C-alpha cells in the first residue's frame, strides 16, 4: 500500500512539473509576442490560456486528450503570434 502511495505521489509530481514547464512555454510565447510588438486580443488570449492551464489539476492533465488539446492550442497561438508579427513588419 505504501509503495502505491509513493508511486502516486511521484506521478503527481511529474505531472505537476510537466504543467509548470508548459506554463513556462506559454509565458515565453507571450513575452516574445509582446517584444515583437503584438498587442490587443492575442495577448489577452495568451493570458487567458495561461490562466486556464494554471488552474488545471494533475488528474485533468494526466488525460492524453487534455494534454494534446492544450499543446495544439499552444501551436495555434504560436502561429497567430508569427502571423501578427509578420503583418506588423510588412
C-alpha positions, 0 to 999 in steps of 0.5 A: 500500500505504501509503495502505491502511495509513493508511486502516486505521489511521484506521478503527481509530481511529474505531472505537476512539473510537466504543467509548470514547464508548459506554463513556462512555454506559454509565458515565453510565447507571450513575452516574445509576442509582446517584444515583437510588438503584438498587442490587443486580443492575442495577448489577452488570449495568451493570458487567458490560456495561461490562466486556464492551464494554471488552474488545471489539476494533475488528474485533468492533465494526466488525460492524453486528450487534455494534454494534446488539446492544450499543446495544439492550442499552444501551436495555434497561438504560436502561429497567430503570434508569427502571423501578427508579427509578420503583418506588423513588419510588412 
